[in-house]
Amino acid sequence: MGIGSTLAKVADASLDRTVLLGYTRVGAGLRAAWWPADPEPGALEGRRVLVTGGNSGIGRAAAVGYLRLGATVHLLGRNQAKVAATVADLRSVVPSGEVVGETCDVGDLDDVRQWSAGLLARVDRLDAVLHNAGTMTGDRRETSPQGHELTLAVHVLGPHLMTSLLGAALLASEAPSVVWMSSGGMYGARLHADDADDIEYRTGPYDGVRAYARTKRMQVVLAQEWARRTAEHPVLFASMHPGWAATPGVSEHLPRFERLTRPLLRTPEEGADTAVWLVATRPDSRPPHFWHDRAQRPVVFPGQRPPQAEAVRRLAEHVTDATGAPFVL
Ligand SMILES: NC(=O)c1ccc[n+]([C@@H]2O[C@H](COP(=O)([O-])OP(=O)(O)OC[C@H]3O[C@@H](n4cnc5c(N)ncnc54)[C@H](OP(=O)(O)O)[C@@H]3O)[C@@H](O)[C@H]2O)c1
């Protein structure tokens, strides 16, 4: 390793530790000087990519990135009128791109079943899924139509069920990828025995930010479990965090944070960069398969204890029971 790349590695790791610099546009700007090359033009020609939560923010930016690389994008949102408007908008932004609107509430397991069956009837191959749809509740516990805690349903249960149901179409691809858009907020949540006792967050005072961080941690664990349990298949299972990007989600759910950090926030495109790069380049990935700014990152901060194996096992069991879907493609 040359001195240049050693320095780059040190600088890169330091940015991770100094969250403020690493997560903002400063981190993206500096790392772009040494991170791996952009995907080749046309890298996704002939590929079919599903983006959930594609109507705004990072999901919309990722959809544009995939379209520009030649993919057909299935853009999924829960509101049909919004989806139609975004599809029209994307067709004007990337006139050569092929974009298909999809309507499904990923937090509603019945809707996920119905929509997935419909997609499988229309396409025989799917090359990538970006599980990007995300939400944050207030300080009142909300539930999904099936009675699951809402962020668990949207971030974990729905994406898990969708992955399992779309497995046949993913396996028909030569180079399949499934990526979860997690959050750096997941560092604030552990997955230990007491967390596994209360996966549905029923006890104690409910805190929407904590619910978000817990389920973002679960997404990281889930991606790793999918990779481990389906290692016989060539699917790249990964999770990532986008840093801090200026999006409608941040303005709506974290207005104070947005006001304080506004000049430093990344653009949605910068937030989406690694999701586009991962799918287009399919780099080698090692456990725990967690990425940020085109590099694998640790899933715990120094001194923090990693998720406990027993808690991971119980989370996987809960997810399987709640959805009826095993970790099988
Ligand atoms: N921006 C950041 O700094 C940041 C940081 C860390 C992680 N993230 C993650 O990045 C992802 C995108 O967030 P964003 O910042 O771009 O926010 P955003 O603009 O609010 O995008 C979230 C998208 O998810 C959709 N969505 C929410 N619940 C859904 C459901 N049940 N079914 C289908 N779609 C649903 C929303 O649709 P509606 O318009 O219908 O609500 C919206 O289009 C999220 O997973 C978020 O946790 C963002």
The ligand as an SDF file (V2000), in Angstrom:
LIG
                    3D

 48 52  0  0  0  0  0  0  0  0999 V2000
  -32.0190   12.2730    4.7710 N   0  0  0  0  0  0  0  0  0  0  0  0
  -31.1560   11.8050    5.6590 C   0  0  0  0  0  0  0  0  0  0  0  0
  -30.2830   12.5350    6.1650 O   0  0  0  0  0  0  0  0  0  0  0  0
  -31.2010   10.3750    6.0640 C   0  0  0  0  0  0  0  0  0  0  0  0
  -30.2790    9.9540    7.0290 C   0  0  0  0  0  0  0  0  0  0  0  0
  -30.2530    8.6290    7.4010 C   0  0  0  0  0  0  0  0  0  0  0  0
  -31.1360    7.7350    6.7900 C   0  0  0  0  0  0  0  0  0  0  0  0
  -32.0410    8.1740    5.8620 N   0  0  0  0  0  0  0  0  0  0  0  0
  -32.9330    7.1850    5.2730 C   0  0  0  0  0  0  0  0  0  0  0  0
  -33.0630    7.4000    3.8910 O   0  0  0  0  0  0  0  0  0  0  0  0
  -34.3420    6.9400    3.4490 C   0  0  0  0  0  0  0  0  0  0  0  0
  -34.9940    8.0270    2.6170 C   0  0  0  0  0  0  0  0  0  0  0  0
  -35.2710    9.1350    3.4710 O   0  0  0  0  0  0  0  0  0  0  0  0
  -35.3260   10.6380    2.9810 P   0  0  0  0  0  0  0  0  0  0  0  0
  -34.4810   11.4110    3.9040 O   0  0  0  0  0  0  0  0  0  0  0  0
  -35.0990   10.7130    1.5170 O   0  0  0  0  0  0  0  0  0  0  0  0
  -36.8330   11.0110    3.3790 O   0  0  0  0  0  0  0  0  0  0  0  0
  -38.1470   11.2050    2.5200 P   0  0  0  0  0  0  0  0  0  0  0  0
  -37.9640   12.2570    1.5180 O   0  0  0  0  0  0  0  0  0  0  0  0
  -39.2340   11.3930    3.5170 O   0  0  0  0  0  0  0  0  0  0  0  0
  -38.3320    9.8250    1.7800 O   0  0  0  0  0  0  0  0  0  0  0  0
  -38.9250    8.7220    2.3780 C   0  0  0  0  0  0  0  0  0  0  0  0
  -39.8500    8.0910    1.3820 C   0  0  0  0  0  0  0  0  0  0  0  0
  -40.3890    6.8900    1.9460 O   0  0  0  0  0  0  0  0  0  0  0  0
  -41.7590    6.8400    1.6190 C   0  0  0  0  0  0  0  0  0  0  0  0
  -42.5010    6.0150    2.5470 N   0  0  0  0  0  0  0  0  0  0  0  0
  -42.6760    6.1900    3.8790 C   0  0  0  0  0  0  0  0  0  0  0  0
  -43.4450    5.2390    4.3830 N   0  0  0  0  0  0  0  0  0  0  0  0
  -43.7790    4.4320    3.3470 C   0  0  0  0  0  0  0  0  0  0  0  0
  -44.5630    3.2780    3.2280 C   0  0  0  0  0  0  0  0  0  0  0  0
  -45.2050    2.7620    4.2750 N   0  0  0  0  0  0  0  0  0  0  0  0
  -44.6880    2.6840    2.0180 N   0  0  0  0  0  0  0  0  0  0  0  0
  -44.0560    3.2080    0.9400 C   0  0  0  0  0  0  0  0  0  0  0  0
  -43.3030    4.3110    0.9850 N   0  0  0  0  0  0  0  0  0  0  0  0
  -43.1820    4.9200    2.1800 C   0  0  0  0  0  0  0  0  0  0  0  0
  -42.2180    8.2820    1.6680 C   0  0  0  0  0  0  0  0  0  0  0  0
  -43.4070    8.4060    0.9420 O   0  0  0  0  0  0  0  0  0  0  0  0
  -44.5230    9.4890    1.2970 P   0  0  0  0  0  0  0  0  0  0  0  0
  -44.1620   10.6700    0.4960 O   0  0  0  0  0  0  0  0  0  0  0  0
  -45.7990    8.8420    0.8490 O   0  0  0  0  0  0  0  0  0  0  0  0
  -44.4810    9.7220    2.7820 O   0  0  0  0  0  0  0  0  0  0  0  0
  -41.0360    8.9910    1.0260 C   0  0  0  0  0  0  0  0  0  0  0  0
  -41.1640    9.0300   -0.3890 O   0  0  0  0  0  0  0  0  0  0  0  0
  -35.1230    6.5700    4.6940 C   0  0  0  0  0  0  0  0  0  0  0  0
  -35.1020    5.1690    4.8830 O   0  0  0  0  0  0  0  0  0  0  0  0
  -34.3660    7.2610    5.8090 C   0  0  0  0  0  0  0  0  0  0  0  0
  -34.4890    6.5740    7.0360 O   0  0  0  0  0  0  0  0  0  0  0  0
  -32.0910    9.4740    5.4940 C   0  0  0  0  0  0  0  0  0  0  0  0
  1  2  1  0
  2  3  2  0
  2  4  1  0
  4  5  1  0
  4 48  2  0
  5  6  2  0
  6  7  1  0
  7  8  2  0
  8  9  1  0
  8 48  1  0
  9 10  1  0
  9 46  1  0
 10 11  1  0
 11 12  1  0
 11 44  1  0
 12 13  1  0
 13 14  1  0
 14 15  2  0
 14 16  1  0
 14 17  1  0
 17 18  1  0
 18 19  2  0
 18 20  1  0
 18 21  1  0
 21 22  1  0
 22 23  1  0
 23 24  1  0
 23 42  1  0
 24 25  1  0
 25 26  1  0
 25 36  1  0
 26 27  1  0
 26 35  1  0
 27 28  2  0
 28 29  1  0
 29 30  1  0
 29 35  2  0
 30 31  1  0
 30 32  2  0
 32 33  1  0
 33 34  2  0
 34 35  1  0
 36 37  1  0
 36 42  1  0
 37 38  1  0
 38 39  2  0
 38 40  1  0
 38 41  1  0
 42 43  1  0
 44 45  1  0
 44 46  1  0
 46 47  1  0
M  CHG  2   8   1  16  -1
M  END
$$$$
